[in-house]
Amino acid sequence: MHKGMSILMARMDSHPHEFNIVTPDAISSRRWEFVVSPLLRRCSAIAKKEVSFELMFLSDNDCITVFKKLQEVQGSHMTQRIMNELLTDPGSFDGC
């Protein structure tokens, strides 16, 4: 694993709010856009079995490992967002 990606994944553990792409207006999510955006494009290419030269210093397996970590973080953000919605004023919903 590339040392930078290992550091990035450790940062995902310690500061997951910096990787929140579930809520697009999250200012901190832009901090890592320079690496997250190409990672997402590269993983999309891998899934489509296309060639991609984005983050070409990483193997396909390394990209997938970092992507899975990002998925884990996004899942936690989505759970938090759902819980926040459930905790809002229940009287504002019509029996749903």
Backbone bond lengths (Angstrom), bond angles and torsions (degrees), N, CA, C in turn:
res aa  C-N    CA-C-N  psi(-1)  N-CA   C-N-CA  omega(-1)  CA-C   N-CA-C  phi
1 M - - - 1.461 - - 1.532 108.45 -
2 H 1.309 115.40 135.83 1.465 121.49 176.55 1.524 109.00 -61.37
3 K 1.327 116.56 135.50 1.458 121.51 -176.00 1.535 111.94 -57.02
4 G 1.331 116.84 -41.08 1.464 120.47 179.14 1.524 112.03 -60.74
5 M 1.324 116.68 -38.33 1.465 120.30 179.96 1.528 111.00 -71.20
6 S 1.329 116.45 -34.30 1.468 119.76 175.41 1.526 110.49 -63.68
7 I 1.323 115.57 -41.55 1.466 120.48 177.97 1.528 109.93 -65.42
8 L 1.328 116.59 -41.70 1.463 120.97 179.72 1.530 111.20 -61.82
9 M 1.320 117.15 -42.85 1.467 120.25 179.68 1.527 110.83 -66.99
10 A 1.312 117.76 -35.74 1.465 120.54 175.48 1.530 109.52 -64.83
11 R 1.334 116.68 -37.33 1.464 120.42 177.41 1.532 110.30 -66.06
12 M 1.319 117.69 -35.84 1.464 120.91 176.30 1.526 110.68 -60.58
13 D 1.339 115.96 -36.69 1.463 119.98 177.80 1.524 111.83 -69.35
14 S 1.325 116.28 -44.01 1.465 119.82 -173.89 1.529 114.14 -84.73
15 H 1.333 117.59 -25.27 1.465 121.81 -177.01 1.536 110.14 -138.82
16 P 1.319 118.02 60.61 1.469 119.69 -175.35 1.528 113.84 -59.83
17 H 1.335 117.65 -27.04 1.471 120.52 179.95 1.528 111.88 -61.99
18 E 1.331 117.29 -22.98 1.464 120.36 178.67 1.525 112.33 -74.18
19 F 1.319 116.96 -9.38 1.463 121.81 -176.91 1.520 111.69 -117.90
20 N 1.326 115.83 24.21 1.457 121.38 -178.16 1.518 109.90 -79.20
21 I 1.325 116.98 103.01 1.462 120.21 173.92 1.527 110.22 -108.88
22 V 1.344 116.91 3.82 1.460 121.89 174.92 1.522 109.63 -70.69
23 T 1.318 116.46 -41.44 1.458 122.32 177.33 1.531 106.79 -103.10
24 P 1.335 116.61 99.11 1.472 120.39 -171.81 1.521 114.85 -57.27
25 D 1.314 118.73 -25.90 1.455 119.32 -177.54 1.527 112.84 -85.53
26 A 1.319 116.90 5.99 1.463 120.04 178.81 1.525 109.11 -67.76
27 I 1.313 116.17 113.70 1.470 121.88 -175.91 1.526 110.88 -60.50
28 S 1.323 116.67 -40.80 1.463 118.85 -175.14 1.526 112.79 -66.52
29 S 1.344 118.28 -23.08 1.465 119.58 -179.13 1.523 111.45 -65.48
30 R 1.331 118.05 -22.91 1.463 121.15 179.76 1.526 112.15 -73.01
31 R 1.308 116.57 -19.68 1.463 120.21 -177.82 1.525 111.33 -58.05
32 W 1.307 116.93 -39.50 1.461 121.77 -175.10 1.522 113.02 -104.19
33 E 1.318 116.19 12.11 1.464 120.94 -177.71 1.531 112.12 -57.81
34 F 1.327 116.60 -33.36 1.465 120.63 -178.15 1.528 112.84 -61.08
35 V 1.327 117.13 -22.21 1.460 120.22 178.62 1.531 111.93 -112.53
36 V 1.331 117.36 -32.43 1.462 119.75 -178.09 1.532 110.87 -70.15
37 S 1.321 117.75 -43.60 1.475 120.12 -179.15 1.530 112.33 -60.33
38 P 1.345 118.46 -50.19 1.467 117.14 177.61 1.533 112.90 -64.86
39 L 1.333 116.24 -31.55 1.471 119.40 177.45 1.527 109.92 -63.31
40 L 1.323 117.10 -45.17 1.464 120.54 179.70 1.525 111.13 -63.44
41 R 1.335 116.19 -40.79 1.472 119.15 178.14 1.525 111.20 -65.84
42 R 1.315 116.30 -41.25 1.471 120.18 179.40 1.519 110.45 -64.15
43 C 1.314 117.84 -44.12 1.462 120.93 179.72 1.521 111.62 -65.79
44 S 1.325 116.28 -34.82 1.463 120.45 175.27 1.527 110.04 -62.91
45 A 1.324 116.33 -42.90 1.463 120.74 177.95 1.535 110.82 -63.84
46 I 1.318 116.65 -41.13 1.470 120.57 178.35 1.522 109.65 -60.61
47 A 1.319 116.84 -44.53 1.467 121.03 -178.96 1.531 111.60 -63.18
48 K 1.333 115.63 -33.19 1.467 120.61 -179.85 1.529 111.96 -88.16
49 K 1.332 115.50 1.15 1.466 122.13 -177.25 1.531 111.94 59.40
50 E 1.344 114.52 38.11 1.456 121.79 177.13 1.528 109.26 -104.09
51 V 1.303 115.64 158.55 1.462 121.26 176.60 1.523 108.39 -83.22
52 S 1.329 116.27 137.29 1.460 121.36 175.79 1.517 108.33 -140.16
53 F 1.324 114.73 138.69 1.457 119.65 178.35 1.529 111.55 -103.93
54 E 1.335 116.66 8.64 1.458 119.56 176.77 1.519 108.88 -71.42
55 L 1.300 116.50 138.52 1.471 122.43 -177.68 1.524 110.15 48.18
56 M 1.319 114.80 47.51 1.467 120.20 -172.84 1.526 114.08 -66.16
57 F 1.319 117.07 -9.44 1.460 120.44 176.15 1.528 111.45 -79.39
58 L 1.334 117.20 -5.82 1.464 121.55 178.62 1.514 110.73 -103.81
59 S 1.303 115.72 144.18 1.464 119.37 172.05 1.531 108.24 -75.49
60 D 1.312 116.50 164.08 1.462 120.09 176.00 1.524 110.40 -58.74
61 N 1.334 117.03 -41.30 1.464 120.42 179.92 1.523 111.97 -63.49
62 D 1.328 117.52 -38.66 1.459 120.52 176.78 1.526 110.87 -63.68
63 C 1.330 116.49 -43.52 1.474 120.37 177.81 1.520 110.65 -58.89
64 I 1.308 116.13 -45.39 1.466 120.57 -178.92 1.527 110.77 -64.80
65 T 1.322 117.54 -38.90 1.467 121.05 178.49 1.523 111.19 -62.02
66 V 1.330 116.90 -46.03 1.464 120.87 179.79 1.531 109.56 -67.36
67 F 1.325 117.36 -39.18 1.464 121.90 178.46 1.527 110.71 -61.27
68 K 1.329 117.14 -43.11 1.464 120.58 179.19 1.527 111.00 -62.97
69 K 1.317 116.49 -37.44 1.467 120.12 176.39 1.525 110.06 -64.76
70 L 1.325 116.58 -42.74 1.461 121.00 177.53 1.532 110.60 -62.88
71 Q 1.326 117.03 -39.75 1.468 120.91 176.55 1.526 110.86 -60.10
72 E 1.303 116.15 -42.67 1.470 121.66 178.95 1.532 110.39 -59.61
73 V 1.327 116.13 -45.79 1.463 121.13 179.73 1.530 110.15 -64.47
74 Q 1.332 117.12 -42.45 1.463 120.18 -179.52 1.531 110.96 -66.46
75 G 1.323 116.71 -35.84 1.460 120.21 176.02 1.522 111.54 -60.83
76 S 1.306 116.26 -40.32 1.469 120.73 177.58 1.525 111.01 -65.58
77 H 1.335 116.62 -40.52 1.466 120.27 177.77 1.527 110.40 -63.90
78 M 1.327 116.85 -41.09 1.461 119.85 -179.84 1.525 110.52 -65.97
79 T 1.320 117.25 -41.59 1.463 120.55 176.93 1.525 110.20 -59.52
80 Q 1.322 117.04 -44.38 1.465 120.90 179.32 1.526 111.03 -62.72
81 R 1.316 116.08 -40.70 1.469 119.24 -179.98 1.526 110.83 -66.09
82 I 1.313 117.31 -40.73 1.468 121.31 177.98 1.523 109.89 -63.59
83 M 1.333 116.43 -44.39 1.464 119.89 178.83 1.534 110.78 -62.19
84 N 1.316 117.25 -40.39 1.462 120.78 177.78 1.527 110.90 -61.18
85 E 1.327 116.91 -40.32 1.464 120.85 178.19 1.523 110.67 -65.53
86 L 1.321 116.61 -40.45 1.465 120.22 179.90 1.519 112.18 -66.49
87 L 1.317 116.23 -27.96 1.459 120.19 -178.27 1.530 113.47 -88.34
88 T 1.338 116.32 -2.27 1.458 118.02 176.58 1.521 109.17 -73.45
89 D 1.295 117.82 173.84 1.461 123.89 -175.84 1.533 111.23 -53.22
90 P 1.336 118.27 108.23 1.460 120.26 -178.30 1.528 112.39 -67.03
91 G 1.318 118.18 -18.27 1.458 120.97 179.03 1.523 112.65 -72.02
92 S 1.334 116.59 -11.55 1.460 119.38 -178.57 1.516 112.63 -83.66
93 F 1.337 117.45 -3.34 1.456 121.61 -179.94 1.520 108.99 -110.46
94 D 1.315 116.09 141.93 1.471 121.36 -177.97 1.515 111.28 -89.45
95 G 1.312 117.40 73.84 1.448 121.63 173.79 1.507 116.07 68.36
96 C 1.303 118.71 13.93 1.462 120.71 -179.61 1.505 111.00 -86.35
